[in-house]
Amino acid sequence: MKRWFGPVTPGVACVLALTVVGGHAQPQEERFVRIDTLNVRDTLYHLGDGGANALALIDEINGGVILIGTKLPGWGQPVSDAVYQVTDLPVTTIISTHAAADHTGANGEFPDVVDIIAHENTHANMARMELFAGGAGLPTTTFTDRFALLEDLDRIELHHFGPAHTDGDIVVVFPQKRTAYLGDLFPDKAAPVIDTANGGSGIAFPETLAKAVAAIDGVDRVITGHGPIPTTYAGRGRRDRGERRAWSGWMTWDDLAEYADFNRDFLASVRESHEAGRSVDEAVANLDLPARYAGYDLERARTNVEAIYNELAGR
């Protein structure tokens, strides 16, 4: 089995997608997945581009790669090519943190996968999606509250604390690596997406995050669903420079605690506006948030206010 160590150039795997027009294949887009190591002497890697942030753990003992997230449909091959830059082991296990297609879209594109793990609500949500109508890519192992796999340095713990982005969100913890992946429970420092069609709840969101913060200890490094990515390079492809160079770093557990507070304060402001009889637009205009959230992206503020208003009204 091959494996490379060292902070060399970033791995960038490329697939040229084609469309057929009038019987002729025409280039559509180049699909790149960059692979970055979280520690040059470890087996946990970050996979960027092609949808949401994803992780890959090389399970050398059992001879396979565990993916946390598979990105959008059609991105399975670029992901495989990126992983192959650091190991020749096949992808054998997938962990789906929730049902969104940018996290699960390529689930069925890895021929050696023997197990797909997710919360039972995520299985139900995915089973309703046209993308999984044939059954390929659906979870094969489900759980309700907690689940664990592997041991020692590679141990992975999965936790479900309640509805938030969806009703099946999980936190993926690597306790010995002091690292956690939050998916869209913590997408970035921004107003979250509340996927009400899949059981998401703006009212429960703050409490669910607070439960996670209180229950999990020993995590220093937090990988978000769509936020900053590391720049300690793992692969052997080209090094991005200038505007293409990745934002350096990751979030911390304190950032997650702050994000829980942000959602609590956002909900409190919206609830106060609802009780005062303000319209959705008025509630957005009257959002009263502490100054420490000044850098947060509020592009989805109105959508979230509307979702919370509907919940408060029982709709």
C-alpha positions in Angstrom: 0.0 0.0 0.0 1.4 3.4 -0.9 1.2 6.5 1.2 3.1 9.8 1.0 4.1 12.1 3.8 5.1 15.7 3.8 3.8 19.2 3.1 4.3 19.1 -0.7 2.1 20.7 -3.3 -1.7 20.4 -3.1 -3.4 17.4 -4.6 -5.7 18.5 -7.4 -7.6 15.8 -9.2 -9.3 16.7 -12.4 -12.1 15.1 -14.5 -13.3 16.7 -17.7 -17.1 16.2 -17.8 -18.7 15.8 -21.2 -22.1 16.4 -22.7 -23.4 14.9 -25.9 -24.8 17.3 -28.4 -25.9 16.1 -31.9 -24.0 12.9 -31.3 -20.7 14.7 -30.5 -19.2 14.8 -27.0 -18.4 18.4 -26.0 -16.5 19.6 -23.0 -18.8 20.8 -20.2 -16.6 21.5 -17.2 -13.4 20.5 -15.5 -14.0 19.0 -12.1 -11.3 19.5 -9.5 -11.0 18.1 -6.0 -8.1 19.3 -3.9 -6.8 17.1 -1.1 -5.1 18.7 2.0 -3.7 17.0 5.0 -4.8 18.1 8.4 -1.5 16.7 9.8 1.4 15.6 7.7 1.9 12.6 9.9 -1.7 11.6 10.2 -4.3 9.8 8.0 -7.1 12.3 8.0 -7.5 14.5 4.9 -9.7 17.4 3.8 -11.3 17.3 0.3 -12.2 20.7 -1.2 -14.4 21.8 -4.1 -17.2 20.0 -5.8 -19.8 20.9 -3.2 -19.4 20.9 0.6 -16.2 20.3 2.6 -15.5 16.5 2.9 -13.0 14.4 4.8 -11.2 11.1 4.0 -9.7 8.9 6.7 -7.3 6.2 5.6 -8.1 3.0 7.6 -4.9 1.1 7.1 -5.8 -1.7 9.5 -9.0 -2.7 7.7 -7.7 -1.7 4.2 -10.1 1.0 3.1 -10.9 4.7 3.0 -13.8 6.2 5.0 -15.3 9.3 3.4 -17.3 11.8 5.4 -19.4 13.4 2.6 -19.1 12.6 -1.2 -20.0 16.0 -2.7 -22.3 16.6 -5.7 -23.6 14.0 -8.2 -20.9 13.2 -10.7 -18.0 14.0 -8.4 -17.2 10.5 -7.3 -14.3 10.0 -9.8 -12.6 13.3 -9.0 -12.8 12.4 -5.3 -11.4 9.0 -6.0 -8.6 10.4 -8.0 -7.7 12.9 -5.2 -7.7 10.1 -2.6 -5.5 8.0 -4.8 -2.8 10.6 -4.6 -2.2 9.6 -1.0 -3.2 5.9 -0.9 -4.1 3.1 -3.2 -6.8 1.8 -0.8 -10.4 1.9 -2.1 -13.2 3.9 -0.6 -15.1 1.3 1.4 -17.2 3.3 3.9 -19.2 6.5 3.6 -20.6 8.6 6.5 -23.5 10.9 5.4 -24.0 13.8 7.9 -27.4 14.7 6.4 -29.4 14.4 3.2 -28.3 17.4 1.1 -27.1 16.5 -2.4 -23.9 18.5 -2.0 -22.9 16.1 0.8 -24.4 12.9 -0.5 -24.7 13.3 -4.3 -21.9 10.9 -5.2 -22.7 8.2 -2.6 -23.5 5.6 -5.3 -20.3 6.3 -7.4 -17.8 4.3 -5.4 -17.9 0.6 -6.5 -16.0 -0.8 -3.5 -18.3 0.7 -0.8 -19.7 -1.8 1.6 -21.3 0.5 4.2 -23.0 3.9 4.2 -23.7 5.2 7.7 -26.2 7.9 8.6 -28.9 8.9 11.1 -32.2 7.1 10.6 -33.9 10.3 9.7 -31.3 11.0 7.0 -32.1 7.6 5.5 -35.8 8.5 5.4 -35.0 11.9 3.8 -32.7 10.5 1.2 -35.2 7.8 0.3 -37.6 10.5 -0.8 -35.0 12.1 -3.1 -35.2 11.4 -6.9 -31.4 11.1 -6.8 -31.6 7.9 -4.8 -34.8 6.5 -6.5 -32.9 3.3 -7.5 -31.6 2.7 -4.0 -27.9 3.1 -4.9 -26.2 5.4 -2.4 -28.8 5.0 0.4 -27.5 4.4 3.9 -27.1 0.7 4.8 -26.4 1.3 8.5 -28.5 3.8 10.6 -28.6 4.9 14.2 -30.6 7.2 16.5 -28.3 8.9 19.0 -24.8 7.6 18.9 -22.6 5.3 16.8 -18.9 4.5 16.8 -16.5 2.8 14.4 -12.8 1.9 14.4 -10.6 2.1 17.6 -7.6 3.9 19.0 -6.1 6.7 16.9 -8.7 6.4 14.1 -11.8 6.0 16.3 -14.8 7.9 14.9 -17.8 8.8 17.0 -21.1 10.0 15.5 -23.6 12.1 17.6 -27.1 13.2 16.9 -28.4 16.0 19.2 -31.7 16.9 17.6 -33.1 18.9 14.6 -31.3 21.9 13.2 -30.4 22.2 9.5 -32.4 18.9 9.0 -33.8 16.4 11.5 -30.9 14.0 10.8 -27.8 16.1 11.3 -24.8 14.4 13.0 -21.5 15.6 14.5 -18.5 13.4 13.4 -15.8 13.4 16.1 -12.3 12.0 15.8 -11.5 12.1 19.6 -7.8 11.1 19.4 -7.3 13.6 16.6 -9.2 16.3 18.6 -11.1 17.1 15.4 -14.8 17.3 14.6 -16.8 17.7 11.4 -20.1 19.6 11.7 -21.5 19.5 8.2 -24.3 22.0 7.8 -24.9 22.2 11.6 -22.1 24.7 11.3 -21.7 25.7 7.6 -19.7 28.8 8.3 -20.0 32.0 10.3 -23.3 32.8 8.6 -27.0 32.5 9.0 -27.6 28.8 8.5 -29.8 27.0 5.9 -33.0 25.7 7.6 -34.1 22.8 5.4 -37.7 22.5 6.6 -38.5 20.0 3.9 -36.2 17.6 5.6 -37.2 18.4 9.2 -35.0 21.4 9.8 -36.0 23.7 12.6 -34.9 27.3 13.3 -36.4 27.1 16.7 -34.5 23.9 17.7 -31.3 24.9 15.9 -29.7 26.9 18.9 -30.6 24.2 21.4 -29.2 21.4 19.3 -25.9 23.3 18.9 -25.8 24.0 22.6 -26.2 20.3 23.4 -23.3 19.5 21.1 -21.1 22.1 22.7 -21.9 20.8 26.2 -21.7 17.1 25.4 -18.4 16.8 23.5 -15.0 17.4 25.1 -11.5 17.5 23.8 -12.0 19.0 20.3 -9.6 21.8 19.2 -10.2 21.7 15.5 -13.6 22.1 13.8 -14.2 21.5 10.1 -17.4 23.3 8.9 -19.7 22.3 6.1 -18.7 25.2 3.8 -16.2 27.3 5.7 -12.4 27.6 5.8 -10.1 24.8 4.6 -6.6 23.9 5.6 -3.5 24.7 3.5 -1.1 22.1 4.7 -0.8 20.3 1.4 -1.0 16.5 0.9 -1.0 15.6 -2.7 1.4 16.0 -5.7 -0.6 18.4 -8.0 -0.2 22.1 -8.7 0.0 24.6 -5.9 -2.7 27.3 -6.1 -1.5 30.8 -5.7 -2.9 34.3 -5.5 -6.7 34.5 -5.6 -7.0 30.7 -6.1 -5.1 29.9 -2.9 -7.3 28.5 -0.2 -8.3 30.4 2.9 -5.9 29.2 5.6 -7.0 27.5 8.8 -10.2 26.0 10.4 -12.6 26.8 13.1 -12.2 26.1 16.8 -14.5 24.7 19.5 -14.9 28.3 20.8 -16.1 29.3 17.3 -18.7 26.6 17.5 -19.8 27.8 20.9 -20.1 31.3 19.5 -22.2 30.0 16.6 -24.6 28.4 19.0 -24.9 31.7 20.8 -25.4 33.5 17.4 -28.4 31.2 16.6 -29.8 31.7 20.1 -29.6 35.5 19.8 -31.0 35.4 16.2 -34.0 33.3 17.4 -34.6 35.6 20.4 -34.7 38.7 18.2 -37.1 37.0 15.7 -39.3 35.7 18.5 -39.5 39.2 20.0 -40.6 40.6 16.6 -43.2 37.9 16.1 -44.7 38.6 19.5 -44.7 42.3 18.7 -46.7 41.6 15.5 -44.1 42.7 13.1 -44.0 41.4 9.5 -41.2 39.3 8.2 -39.5 42.3 6.5 -39.9 44.3 9.7 -38.4 41.5 11.7 -35.4 41.4 9.4 -35.0 45.2 9.6 -35.2 45.0 13.4 -32.7 42.2 13.9 -31.0 43.0 17.2 -27.7 41.1 17.3 -24.6 41.8 19.5 -21.6 43.4 17.9 -19.5 40.3 18.1 -21.4 38.9 15.2 -20.6 41.8 12.9 -18.6 39.6 10.5 -21.4 37.1 10.1 -22.9 36.6 6.6 -26.6 37.4 6.9 -27.6 36.7 3.3 -30.1 34.1 4.4 -31.5 36.2 7.3 -34.8 36.8 5.6 -35.3 33.2 4.6 -34.6 32.1 8.2 -36.9 34.7 9.7 -39.7 33.5 7.4 -39.0 29.8 8.4 -39.0 30.7 12.1 -42.2 32.7 11.7 -43.9 29.7 10.1 -42.8 27.5 12.9 -44.0 29.9 15.6 -47.3 30.1 13.8 -47.5 26.3 13.6 -47.4 26.1 9.8 
